[in-house]
């Protein structure tokens, strides 16, 4: 009896993870990205794991067992740095239908390469990072976005721990191959497009082109160049970064099918959309709370997030937005960076420098949300069951807006098409009883899960720590060459066989005809 209890205890302990050494590498300068990952890292430290995080955004009040490795000083931070005046004088080609849409998507990706190479060139010799990479770890988190530099540095420093890739969005065009999941462009839209999974012929043509282009762009403008930086600095060859990237054990996406639509999955591709939502609410400033409670017809919340600087709106565009919002019987709270400490009130519009967005969206006085389509804000809105007007600018924002519109709780107005009439119509649509009911319905579906997103992320992290490389979660697709995955070699064999069979049949048939058809006798003269 005693031996049986000992065996049970050993089995229980073997499936429990405690005190694991965890490294997180997050070389992107965008604050919104880090906001997705931070709660998971904090939660793991609170569970007793030893967490070391290299990022541009060190925690102000880190928990015990949490060590920050700061990248501050390597590059400019992505906080309220996007100037909207860029949209005022686009090149002529961007105004051409179809071609302009394609060129815009291609142009938006290019700065990401420069950002990645700039960070990589300094990170290879960043003393705090080098010191962190000299230690042993049980699992490593790496952001899968615009860089594979950290994967190369892990190899250089001999860290062979399982790697978990974290994405603050849906899959990047170069992500699917790493876990062996299908991302067929016939029904899986590229995250920079505004298409749903049901595309027309020409949309499928465009979507296929974008996927191939983005993969080639990342391969030759990022991966190859980062490899050169690493090999030059360390004076040694390393395996191809593309091959190293195919060794990830798990990927976590900041998505959920209720919001982002159904897409193919494999065991190692986990949806944890909403894991950044903090159940402990921040306090709403008293002056904003007063503005909310005194509103007779509710309030519309307006925010373009942490990267876009709303105060850079051209004057005519700002006046157009103000004219539209001023017609509402609802009050409006607008995140506007150049506001006074206690906000600026003009008519029914209160402009504030900062606002607790998630807490406000949960407030029963907020009836609708005007936003840019960033996935954090979208997630917060769907969690709160609030309908949206989405004004997408770049990146995955058009895709997020299209997904929310397809789900039935959003109206999309691209920034290029933003006019007073278009905004009037969109706001009235989302304030309708039908749209508000749809938003609550989608919210219930979004919350209907086996466990919370954060608990799901923690479970899968600890599962990887328990089993490491011994329990693969990818499919064999990631080991196949393109021609093998597309069955081009099989198709070639079938075509060759058909040709050979036709030749044989033709030869036999000609012989049979020759046997049964006599040649005509020659006439005698």
LOLORO-920299 format. One line per 2 residues: number of its first residue (from 1); for each residue x, y, z of C-alpha. Coordinates in Angstrom, 2 decimals. Example, Ala and Ser with C-alpha at 12.3 -4.5 7.8 and 13.67 -1.06 7.14 Angstrom:
! residues 2
1) 12.30,-4.50,7.80  13.67,-1.06,7.14
***
This chain:
! residues 525
1) 0.00,0.00,0.00  2.79,2.35,0.98
3) 4.72,1.61,-2.24  1.61,2.34,-4.29
5) 1.22,5.74,-2.62  4.89,6.50,-3.27
7) 4.42,5.66,-6.96  1.36,7.91,-7.18
9) 3.28,10.74,-5.53  6.18,10.33,-7.98
11) 3.77,10.40,-10.94  2.03,13.48,-9.58
13) 5.33,15.30,-9.04  6.56,14.36,-12.52
15) 3.55,16.15,-14.02  3.93,19.25,-11.86
17) 6.26,22.05,-12.87  7.82,24.32,-10.32
19) 10.76,26.65,-10.26  11.45,26.40,-14.00
21) 13.97,28.81,-15.56  12.20,30.84,-18.25
23) 13.71,33.32,-20.69  11.67,35.80,-22.73
25) 13.16,37.62,-25.75  11.08,40.49,-27.15
27) 13.10,42.72,-29.49  10.20,44.76,-30.94
29) 9.74,48.39,-29.89  5.92,48.38,-29.98
31) 4.35,48.84,-26.55  1.08,47.17,-27.58
33) 2.93,43.94,-28.40  4.51,43.76,-24.96
35) 1.15,44.44,-23.32  -0.08,41.11,-24.73
37) 2.83,39.07,-23.34  3.36,40.81,-19.99
39) 0.49,39.17,-18.03  1.70,35.66,-18.97
41) 5.27,36.42,-17.90  4.07,37.97,-14.66
43) 1.73,35.05,-13.94  4.52,32.50,-14.47
45) 6.73,34.37,-12.01  3.91,34.46,-9.47
47) 3.61,30.67,-9.83  7.19,30.28,-8.65
49) 9.07,30.13,-11.94  12.25,32.14,-12.42
51) 11.50,34.49,-15.31  14.09,36.61,-17.15
53) 12.69,39.01,-19.75  14.66,41.00,-22.32
55) 12.48,43.78,-23.77  12.15,47.51,-24.33
57) 9.55,47.76,-21.55  10.82,46.72,-18.10
59) 8.13,46.27,-15.45  7.70,49.06,-12.93
61) 6.77,46.69,-10.11  8.08,43.24,-11.06
63) 7.06,40.25,-8.94  9.56,38.08,-7.12
65) 11.56,35.73,-9.38  11.26,38.24,-12.25
67) 14.41,39.77,-13.80  14.32,42.49,-16.46
69) 16.97,42.83,-19.16  16.35,46.23,-20.70
71) 16.80,46.99,-24.40  16.18,50.69,-23.72
73) 18.65,52.75,-25.72  18.92,50.36,-28.64
75) 16.03,51.92,-30.62  13.22,54.47,-30.38
77) 10.11,53.22,-28.61  6.85,52.81,-30.52
79) 4.59,54.92,-28.33  2.39,57.63,-29.90
81) 4.98,57.95,-32.67  2.89,57.46,-35.80
83) 2.17,60.77,-37.56  -1.11,60.79,-39.49
85) 0.15,63.47,-41.87  1.86,60.64,-43.76
87) -1.55,59.81,-45.23  -2.06,63.29,-46.61
89) 0.37,63.14,-49.52  0.55,59.54,-50.69
91) 2.32,58.73,-53.92  0.15,58.79,-57.02
93) 0.43,55.03,-57.38  -1.25,54.55,-53.98
95) -4.38,56.25,-55.33  -4.81,53.76,-58.17
97) -7.52,51.16,-57.39  -6.26,47.60,-56.72
99) -2.66,48.57,-57.57  -2.74,51.24,-54.87
101) -4.11,48.80,-52.30  -1.36,46.30,-53.14
103) 1.40,48.91,-53.08  0.18,50.23,-49.73
105) 0.41,46.78,-48.14  3.87,46.19,-49.60
107) 5.13,49.61,-48.49  3.89,49.17,-44.92
109) 6.04,46.07,-44.36  9.33,47.60,-45.51
111) 10.08,49.73,-42.40  9.84,46.56,-40.29
113) 12.97,45.20,-41.96  15.01,48.27,-41.06
115) 13.74,48.13,-37.49  14.66,44.44,-37.15
117) 18.17,44.88,-38.58  18.82,47.97,-36.45
119) 17.92,46.14,-33.24  19.79,42.96,-34.26
121) 23.02,44.83,-35.08  23.12,46.23,-31.53
123) 21.64,43.25,-29.67  24.46,40.92,-30.75
125) 26.80,42.95,-28.54  24.40,44.18,-25.83
127) 26.11,43.29,-22.51  22.95,42.72,-20.41
129) 21.57,40.35,-23.08  24.89,38.54,-23.48
131) 24.99,37.96,-19.72  21.45,36.58,-19.72
133) 22.20,34.24,-22.63  25.10,32.67,-20.74
135) 22.70,30.95,-18.34  20.67,27.74,-18.69
137) 16.90,27.74,-19.26  14.07,25.21,-19.36
139) 12.00,27.09,-21.95  12.40,30.25,-24.02
141) 9.72,32.67,-25.26  10.50,34.52,-28.49
143) 8.21,36.99,-30.22  7.46,35.89,-33.78
145) 7.05,39.15,-35.64  9.61,40.90,-37.84
147) 12.84,39.29,-36.66  14.58,35.94,-36.10
149) 17.73,37.48,-34.65  17.00,36.13,-31.15
151) 16.74,32.58,-32.50  20.20,32.94,-34.00
153) 21.61,34.25,-30.71  20.09,31.31,-28.83
155) 22.01,28.98,-31.15  25.27,30.91,-30.83
157) 25.09,30.72,-27.03  24.24,27.02,-27.04
159) 20.76,27.30,-25.53  18.86,24.17,-26.58
161) 15.72,24.71,-24.52  12.28,24.34,-26.19
163) 11.16,27.57,-27.85  7.62,28.95,-27.61
165) 6.77,31.59,-30.21  4.38,34.35,-29.08
167) 2.40,36.46,-31.54  0.46,39.58,-30.65
169) -1.60,39.04,-33.82  -2.72,36.21,-36.06
171) -0.09,34.28,-38.03  2.49,36.28,-39.94
173) 2.89,35.12,-43.58  6.13,33.32,-42.64
175) 4.82,31.70,-39.42  2.75,28.73,-40.59
177) 5.69,26.74,-42.00  7.33,26.73,-38.56
179) 4.63,24.62,-36.96  3.37,22.74,-40.05
181) -0.09,24.30,-40.23  -2.01,24.95,-43.45
183) -2.36,28.58,-44.49  -3.76,28.03,-47.97
185) -4.26,31.51,-49.50  -7.47,30.34,-51.21
187) -9.30,30.75,-47.89  -6.78,32.05,-45.30
189) -6.36,35.81,-45.86  -2.98,37.45,-45.30
191) -3.12,39.53,-42.12  -2.42,42.77,-44.03
193) -5.49,42.37,-46.26  -9.09,43.26,-45.53
195) -10.53,40.02,-46.91  -12.62,37.39,-45.18
197) -12.10,33.66,-45.70  -14.63,33.72,-48.57
199) -12.79,35.50,-51.36  -13.61,36.18,-54.97
201) -11.34,34.93,-57.73  -9.41,38.21,-58.00
203) -9.13,38.47,-54.23  -7.59,34.99,-54.17
205) -5.15,36.08,-56.87  -4.16,39.11,-54.82
207) -4.04,37.15,-51.56  -1.77,34.50,-53.09
209) 0.58,37.15,-54.47  0.77,38.92,-51.09
211) 1.55,35.72,-49.24  4.37,34.78,-51.64
213) 5.75,38.33,-51.66  5.76,38.70,-47.86
215) 7.50,35.35,-47.42  10.21,36.30,-49.93
217) 10.48,39.78,-48.38  11.05,38.32,-44.92
219) 13.46,35.71,-46.22  15.78,38.03,-48.14
221) 15.35,41.42,-46.45  15.31,40.15,-42.86
223) 16.43,36.54,-42.28  19.40,36.51,-44.67
225) 20.64,39.90,-43.49  20.23,39.05,-39.79
227) 22.21,35.88,-40.37  24.99,37.96,-41.93
229) 25.00,40.29,-38.90  25.28,37.38,-36.45
231) 27.92,35.47,-38.42  30.02,38.59,-38.97
233) 29.94,39.55,-35.29  30.78,36.07,-33.95
235) 33.08,35.14,-36.87  31.41,31.78,-37.32
237) 28.81,30.10,-39.47  25.44,29.15,-38.00
239) 22.64,26.99,-39.45  20.18,28.78,-41.71
241) 17.80,30.90,-39.61  14.95,29.44,-41.63
243) 15.90,25.96,-40.38  16.39,27.15,-36.80
245) 12.93,28.77,-36.92  11.34,25.43,-37.83
247) 12.31,24.02,-34.44  9.77,25.93,-32.36
249) 7.82,23.68,-30.01  4.68,25.80,-29.68
251) 3.02,28.95,-31.01  0.52,31.10,-29.14
253) -1.70,33.50,-31.07  -3.50,36.53,-29.72
255) -6.67,35.42,-31.54  -9.93,33.52,-31.06
257) -12.19,32.17,-33.77  -15.26,34.02,-32.44
259) -13.52,37.29,-33.33  -10.92,36.39,-35.97
261) -12.84,33.66,-37.79  -12.10,29.91,-38.01
263) -8.69,28.94,-39.37  -6.73,25.67,-39.54
265) -4.94,24.67,-36.32  -2.51,21.98,-35.16
267) -1.87,20.89,-31.54  1.07,23.27,-31.29
269) -0.88,26.34,-32.41  -2.82,27.70,-29.43
271) -5.31,30.59,-29.48  -5.01,32.72,-26.34
273) -6.68,35.92,-27.53  -7.54,38.03,-24.50
275) -4.84,36.77,-22.14  -3.78,40.37,-21.53
277) -7.16,41.31,-20.04  -6.66,42.00,-16.36
279) -9.59,40.98,-14.12  -8.40,43.49,-11.52
281) -9.70,46.78,-12.88  -7.85,50.09,-12.81
283) -9.68,53.00,-11.27  -11.44,55.36,-13.68
285) -10.37,58.98,-13.01  -13.04,60.84,-11.06
287) -13.60,63.53,-13.70  -14.20,60.86,-16.38
289) -16.49,58.89,-14.04  -18.53,62.05,-13.44
291) -18.76,62.69,-17.19  -20.01,59.14,-17.70
293) -22.59,59.11,-14.93  -24.09,62.43,-15.99
295) -24.65,61.23,-19.57  -28.36,60.71,-20.23
297) -27.97,58.81,-23.52  -24.72,56.99,-22.95
299) -21.19,57.60,-24.21  -19.14,56.75,-27.31
301) -15.47,55.97,-26.66  -12.90,57.09,-29.27
303) -9.26,55.97,-29.26  -6.62,55.17,-31.89
305) -4.40,53.26,-29.46  -0.84,53.67,-28.19
307) 1.10,54.01,-31.47  -0.95,56.49,-33.51
309) -0.71,60.08,-32.32  -4.25,61.37,-32.78
311) -3.10,64.96,-32.23  -1.37,64.78,-35.64
313) -4.73,64.66,-37.44  -4.78,67.27,-40.22
315) -6.99,70.21,-39.27  -9.66,69.52,-41.90
317) -9.88,65.87,-40.84  -10.18,66.78,-37.18
319) -12.94,69.30,-37.94  -14.79,66.69,-39.96
321) -14.64,64.21,-37.06  -15.73,66.87,-34.56
323) -18.67,67.86,-36.79  -19.82,64.26,-36.93
325) -19.43,63.58,-33.20  -21.14,66.85,-32.28
327) -24.38,65.67,-33.88  -24.71,62.77,-31.46
329) -27.07,62.82,-28.51  -24.49,60.63,-26.78
331) -21.44,62.10,-25.12  -17.95,61.27,-26.47
333) -14.68,60.52,-24.67  -11.76,60.99,-27.06
335) -8.14,59.97,-26.33  -6.28,63.02,-27.58
337) -2.65,63.39,-26.51  -2.51,67.22,-26.39
339) -5.29,67.52,-23.82  -5.10,69.16,-20.41
341) -4.49,67.07,-17.29  -8.21,67.00,-16.45
343) -9.31,66.89,-20.09  -10.82,69.49,-22.44
345) -14.62,69.63,-22.73  -16.18,71.08,-25.89
347) -19.92,70.54,-26.25  -20.53,66.81,-25.87
349) -16.87,65.86,-26.48  -14.36,65.34,-23.67
351) -10.78,65.06,-24.90  -8.43,63.29,-22.47
353) -4.68,62.70,-22.54  -4.97,59.13,-21.23
355) -7.80,56.75,-20.44  -8.21,53.27,-18.91
357) -9.62,51.80,-22.10  -10.56,48.30,-20.92
359) -12.23,49.59,-17.76  -14.21,52.15,-19.75
361) -15.38,49.57,-22.28  -16.73,47.48,-19.39
363) -18.73,50.48,-18.11  -22.47,50.24,-18.80
365) -22.57,53.86,-19.97  -20.28,53.13,-22.94
367) -22.48,52.20,-25.93  -19.96,52.05,-28.79
369) -16.25,52.23,-29.56  -14.49,54.10,-32.39
371) -11.02,52.57,-32.86  -8.24,51.85,-35.36
373) -8.60,48.07,-35.36  -5.59,47.13,-33.26
375) -6.09,43.63,-31.89  -5.82,44.65,-28.23
377) -8.64,47.17,-28.53  -10.68,44.75,-30.64
379) -10.26,42.07,-27.98  -11.25,44.47,-25.21
381) -14.34,45.53,-27.16  -15.50,41.98,-27.91
383) -14.90,41.02,-24.28  -17.10,43.92,-23.16
385) -19.71,43.26,-25.86  -19.44,46.74,-27.39
387) -20.03,47.43,-31.12  -17.32,49.25,-33.04
389) -16.58,51.70,-35.81  -13.20,50.54,-37.12
391) -10.98,53.05,-38.96  -8.01,50.87,-40.02
393) -4.66,52.33,-41.04  -1.98,49.64,-41.51
395) -0.67,46.23,-40.48  -3.31,43.76,-39.34
397) -5.88,46.49,-38.69  -7.77,46.04,-42.01
399) -7.96,42.28,-41.42  -9.15,42.75,-37.85
401) -11.81,45.20,-38.99  -12.98,42.84,-41.74
403) -13.20,39.96,-39.24  -15.22,42.05,-36.78
405) -17.56,43.18,-39.56  -18.01,39.56,-40.67
407) -18.80,38.61,-37.06  -21.54,41.26,-37.10
409) -20.47,43.78,-34.48  -18.48,46.37,-36.44
411) -18.67,48.82,-39.31  -15.42,49.54,-41.19
413) -14.50,52.96,-42.62  -10.92,53.04,-44.00
415) -9.05,56.23,-43.12  -8.65,57.14,-46.80
417) -12.46,57.02,-47.16  -13.24,58.80,-43.90
419) -15.74,61.62,-44.44  -18.34,63.27,-42.25
421) -21.16,61.39,-44.01  -19.36,58.04,-43.80
423) -18.64,58.51,-40.09  -22.24,59.62,-39.42
425) -23.58,56.49,-41.09  -21.11,54.16,-39.34
427) -21.82,55.53,-35.87  -25.59,55.29,-36.32
429) -25.20,51.72,-37.57  -23.22,50.57,-34.52
431) -25.52,52.39,-32.12  -28.53,50.51,-33.50
433) -30.26,47.93,-31.31  -29.41,45.17,-33.77
435) -25.67,45.89,-33.77  -25.51,46.21,-29.99
437) -27.31,42.88,-29.64  -24.88,41.26,-32.09
439) -21.93,42.59,-30.07  -23.28,41.01,-26.88
441) -23.89,37.70,-28.70  -20.34,37.56,-30.10
443) -18.99,38.46,-26.66  -20.74,35.46,-25.11
445) -19.31,33.15,-27.77  -15.86,34.65,-27.31
447) -15.96,33.97,-23.56  -17.33,30.43,-23.95
449) -14.08,28.46,-23.46  -12.77,25.53,-21.43
451) -10.48,27.87,-19.48  -9.46,31.51,-19.49
453) -6.92,32.60,-22.13  -4.25,33.28,-19.51
455) -4.78,29.92,-17.79  -4.59,28.24,-21.21
457) -1.27,29.98,-21.94  0.12,28.99,-18.54
459) -0.96,25.36,-18.99  0.67,24.99,-22.40
461) 3.85,26.72,-21.24  4.20,24.31,-18.35
463) 3.33,21.37,-20.61  6.24,22.29,-22.89
465) 8.48,22.56,-19.80  7.34,19.10,-18.66
467) 7.85,17.30,-21.95  10.20,19.52,-23.95
469) 11.23,18.15,-27.33  9.90,14.68,-26.45
471) 6.27,15.57,-27.26  6.18,17.20,-30.72
473) 3.08,19.31,-31.42  3.79,20.17,-35.05
475) 2.82,18.25,-38.17  5.25,16.64,-40.61
477) 4.37,19.42,-43.07  7.17,21.60,-41.72
479) 9.75,19.02,-42.84  8.42,18.87,-46.39
481) 9.74,20.92,-49.30  7.25,23.11,-51.15
483) 6.96,20.73,-54.08  6.33,17.82,-51.70
485) 3.70,19.70,-49.70  1.92,20.77,-52.89
487) 2.24,17.19,-54.26  3.94,18.52,-57.38
489) 6.28,15.51,-57.44  3.29,13.15,-57.15
491) 1.42,15.05,-59.86  4.50,14.84,-62.09
493) 4.63,11.05,-61.57  0.94,10.69,-62.47
495) 1.32,12.86,-65.55  4.37,10.88,-66.64
497) 2.52,7.60,-66.06  -0.46,8.81,-68.11
499) 1.84,9.87,-70.95  3.64,6.50,-70.92
501) 0.34,4.58,-70.85  -0.93,6.64,-73.79
503) 2.23,5.92,-75.76  1.98,2.18,-75.03
505) -1.71,2.08,-75.93  -1.08,3.99,-79.14
507) 1.75,1.62,-80.07  -0.37,-1.51,-79.37
509) -3.35,-0.08,-81.20  -1.26,0.71,-84.27
511) 0.06,-2.89,-84.28  -3.46,-4.32,-84.01
513) -4.69,-2.14,-86.84  -1.72,-3.20,-88.95
515) -2.59,-6.90,-88.42  -6.25,-6.64,-89.39
517) -6.13,-4.11,-92.15  -4.59,-5.61,-95.31
519) -2.64,-3.47,-97.66  -4.43,-2.98,-101.06
521) -3.01,-5.05,-103.92  -1.18,-3.19,-106.61
523) -2.96,-3.05,-109.97  -1.37,-4.88,-112.90
525) -0.68,-2.83,-115.99
***
